[in-house]
Amino acid sequence: MDSTNEKHRLLTIGIVLAVLTLVIAFVPEADAKGKSTKSGKGGSAKAFVPKKGKLFAGVSDTGQTSDYKEFQKASGAHPSVMQSFEAWGYVPKEALGRWEQTHTRGMLSLSTGRCWGCSPLISTRSIAQGEDDGYILTLAQALAKRKAPTYIRLFPEMNGFWNGYSAFHGNGEKRDPEHSTANFKKAWQRFVLITRGGKTKSIDKQLKKLDMPKIKGKTKRKLAKPKVAFAWVPQAQGAPNVPGNQPADYFPGYRFVDWVGADIYSKFPSLDGLNSIYKQYRKRPFLIGEWAPWGVDSPGFVNSLFDWVEKHKRTRMAIYYQGFGEGPANEFELSDYPKSRTALRHRLNSNKYAPYTPENEKGKRGKGKRR
């Protein structure tokens, strides 16, 4: 064989092997199902799922660290995630502090209204048109300073009429065009693109392709890139249950979603609803955004739900909703449901549930003691 040809052949093989090595090196880390834990283009786009074989159990934030500790004591476990409910325009410095105090990973559930059923502070069209980009930029900067991952449950239960960003009234009539599903999807996309950060010019270019104006206000050439993952959590069926108000009508596209989920309560214990969302949106990890006993002490509900969670392998997180306030006005306090509490205590003390997220594990293992 000619030595020159042999050299060319070996050189070609070497180049091919080098390219393959680079390709393999940049393949995203896979989850337990062998699918990428990255969620797509346009920013960090990581879901921040638990380690293989583990799940996160969380609890809602009442505004009082003492309530978290009471739940921890009642459940006999350390919930690894705390979900804080906040309204548009507010940078939740106090909630960030509670996440630090409780050694939990934060989840921000962001609404455009200050309460259940309250009028929206801003329309989805106004968000889509960049009329309050300043808030998005300020919030992103605050989350970037934390350095730890944060989940953002953006505009949850969007197909429920009680939310100002829903496109429908409770009687089945459409709201004004300012609150259309088209504007909802654009508002979501804009929020995600700006919050994920990166080069301003690139973000503006992506906004233009989506038929939205560039970022408004003074910005740096490169925006901060917080560690954020966005959770899209609709009602399994619309309320009102009419055409145009179903989950798919509000879906902004996988590129802008890192988690998919649904809510469930013992008062409306529809596992069929969970199955519907789970099966329809297969490309993302799944979470239970809110769950709780409601009105009746039902350990059977708790066990059925956790059986479902553990059987459906893309499900990686479940957040208990403990309401606000005390006494008869709050129907979600775990202490009001002793049998359900015992059932939950048994489930959370399984090794399946990680008591801490990775950034909170160091030096806290002794405090996460199971009972």
N, C-alpha and C positions, 0 to 999 in steps of 0.2 A: 504493500500500500504506500502511496506517495506520502512522504512525511509532512509536506505542506498541507495536504488535504486532511491528514490526521489531526494536525494542530487546529485547523479550522473547525473540525468536528468536535474536538474536546473543548474548544473555546465556546462554541455554540451551546453545548451541554452545560457548561459552567454558567453561562448567562441565564439559561432557562431555569437552572436550579436556584440561582440567586433571586430571580424574579419570584419563583414559587415561595421561597423562604420569606420574602417581603410580604407577599400576599397573605400567607398564613399568619405572620406576625400581626397583621392589621385586621384579622377577622375578629369581630366583637366577641366578648366573653359570652358564652351560652348559658342559658338557665337549665333547669332540670329536664326540660323537654327538648333540649338541644337547639332552642330558638334564641336569637339574640335578645339580650336584655336592653339593647339600645332601641330607641323608638323611631328613628328616622332622621331626616335632614333638618337643618335649621336650628342649631344650638347644641347644648349638652345632650339633651334628649335621652337621658337615662332614667330608668324606672326606679332604681334603688330598691330592688327586691331583697327579701331576706336571703340568707345563705341557703344553699341547697338543702332540702329536707326540713327547713324551718318555716314558721309563719310568724307574723307580727299580730299581736292582739293589742288594741288600743282603747282609749276612753276619751270622751269629750271633756272639754275644758269648761268649767262653770265660772271661771274668773277668780276662783279661790284655790290656792294650792292645797289647803286642808281637805277639800273635797276629793282631790286626787288621792291623797293619803288614806282617806276613809275607804275609797273604792279599792285601793291596794290592799288594805287590811281585810276588807270583806271578801275579796276574791282570792286572797292568799298568794297573789302573784304581782309582779311588777309589770304593768302595761308598758310596752316599749314605745308607743306612739300616743301623743296627745293632740286631739283635734280642737282647734280654737275657731269660734265663729266670729267673723268680723264683717263690718260694712264697708262699702266703697269709700275711699278717701282717707281711711284710717290706717296708719302704720302701727301695727300691734306690738309696741315696745314692751308692754306688760306681759303679753302672751309669750314673747320671746324669752322674757325673764323666767316665766313659769316652766318653759321647756328646759331651760338650763337647771333650775332648781330641782326638777323632778327627774332629771337625766333621761329625758324622752326625746324622740325625734318629733319635730313639729309638723302638724298638718294644718294648713290654713284653709278654712271653708269660707269662701268669699262671696258675699251677696251684694246686690245693689240697694238693698233695703236694710233699715236698722233693726227690724224685727219681723216675725212671721206675719205676712199679710200687709206689711207697711208699704207705702208708696215708694217707688224707686227714687234714689237720689240722682240717678243719671240713666238715660235710655241706652239701649244697646246700639242704636244708630249713632248716638253721640260718642260712644266708646269707639265704634268702628271708624268714625271720622276724625279721631284723634283729639277730641275736645278736652280730654283730661289725661293726655299722655304723661303729664307731669307726675300724676299719682303713680302710674305704672312704673315710671323710672325711679321714683323715690322708694317705692316698695322693693323693687328689684335690688337697689343699692343696699337697703337694710338687710335683705336676705343674703346678699353676697358677703357682707361683713361677718355674718355668722360662720361662714365657711362650711358648716354642717349641712347635709341635705335637708330640704323642706318639701313636703308634699303640698300641692295646691289643689284643693277640691273646688274648682272654679264654677261658680253659678250652679250649685247642685239642685237636683229635682227641677230642672228647667222646664219640664212639661207639666208642672203643677201650677195651677192658676194663682196660688197664694204667693208666688214669687213674681216680682215686678218685671223680671226679664223673660217671663213666659209670654208666648204670643197669643194666649187666649184668656178670656174671662171664665169664671166658673160656670156661667150659663151657656157656654159653648160658642159665644160670639168672639170674633177675632178682636184683639186690641188694635190700636192704631199702627200704621206702617213703621213708626219709630221703634216698635217692639216686635217686628216680624221675625220669623225663624231665619230668614236670610241675613238680617242684621245681627241676630244672635250669633250666627256662625262666624260672621266677619269680626264681631267684637271679640269672640274667643280667639280667633286666629291672630288678631292684632296684639291682644294681651300676651299670648304665648311668644310670639316673635320678639317683642320688645323685652319681655322678662328674661327670656333665655340669653339675651345679650349677644355680643360679638361686634363686628364692624358695622358702624352705622350705615355706611353706603350699601352694604349687602342687605341689611334689614329694609332700607328704603326701597331697594330694587324688588325685594320679595313682596312688600306691601303694594307696590305699583302693579305687579303681576296679578294681585288679588283685587285690583281696582279700589285701592284705598290710598289716601294721601300719605306722604312720608311723615316721619316722626316730627311732631310739632314742638317747638321750643328749642332752646340751646342745648346741644348735646356734644359730648366728646366724640372723637373719631371712632373710638371703640368703647362700647358699653360693658359694664361689669357682667360677668357670667356666673350668676348664683347657681348652686347645685339644687335645681328644682325639678320636680316631676309632676305633671298635670293629670288629675283624675277627673274623668268624665262620668258623672253618676246621675243618670236620669231616673224617673219613675219607670217601672217596667211597662206600664201603660199610662196613657195620658189621663190627666184629671183637669178638664173633662176628657172623656175617652171618645174623641172625635177625630175624623181624618185631618191630617195636618198637625196634630199635636202628639204624635208618637215619637219614641226615642230617635228613630232614624231621621226625623225632620230637623233635629237639632245637632246631628253629628257633624263636627267640623272637619273630619278627615283624620286618618291615623297619624299623619305627619305632626299633628298638633295635640296628640293625646298619648300619654305614657301609661295610664291605667284606665280600665273600664270597670264600672261597678254598679251596684244597685243597693237600695235600702230595704229593710224588712223588719216588721214588728209583730209581736204575738197577736195583736188585734187584727192584723191583716197578714196572716202567715202563709203567703203564697210562694212556695218553692218553685212553682211553675214560672212565676215572674223572674226569679233568679235564673232559672234554666234558659228562659227566652233571651235575656241579655247575654248570658254566658256563651250560648251557642252562636248568637248572631255576630258577636264581636270577638273573634277567636285570636286576633293578632296581638293582644295585649294581656298582661297579667290582670287578674280580677280582684276586686276588694268589696267587702260589705261596708258601705260608707256610714251607715247607721243601723243599729239593731238594739232591741231591748224588749223585755216583757212590758205589756201595756194593759193595765186594768185587772189582769188575772195572773196569779202565781202559776207559771207553767213550765216546770222543769222539762216536760216533754218537748216543748218548743225549743228550749236551749239545746237539748241533745240532738234534736232533728236538724237544727241549723248547723251545729258543729260537725255532725256526721256529713252533712252536705259539703261544708267547707273542706273537710279533710279528704273527701272522696274526689272533689273536683280540683285537680292538681294545679291548674292555673290560678286558683284562689290563693292569695298569699297574705291577706290581711283582713281583719274584721274589727270594727270600731264600735264599742258600746256607747250608746247615747244616754247620758244620765240627767238630761234636762237642766233646768235652772231653778233655784230657790228650794225651799223645803216645805214639807207638809202636803196637804191635799191638793194644792195647786200644781205640784210636780208629781206626775204619775210614773216617772222613770227611775226613781231612786232604787238602787239595787237592794237596799236594806228593807224595802217594803215587800220583797219577794223572797222569803227565806229558802223555799225549796229550789227556786231558780238560782239563788246565790250558791247553794250547795252544789248544784249541777255544774254551774260555771266554774266554781272553785276546783272541782274534779277535772274539768277539761283543761283549764289553763295551767294546771300543775303537771301536765304532760310535757315531756321533753320536746314535743313538736313546736312549742311556742317559745320563741327567744325572748328572754326578759329584758334584753337590751339590744339596741341597734349597734352596729360595729363601732361607731364613733363614741358611744357611751359605755362600752364594755370595760375599758381599761380602768382598773381600780374599783369597779363596782360589783364584781362577782359575788363578794360576800354579802352585799346588801340586797342582791337579787335572790336570796335564799327561798327555795320553794317549801311549802308547808303541806 
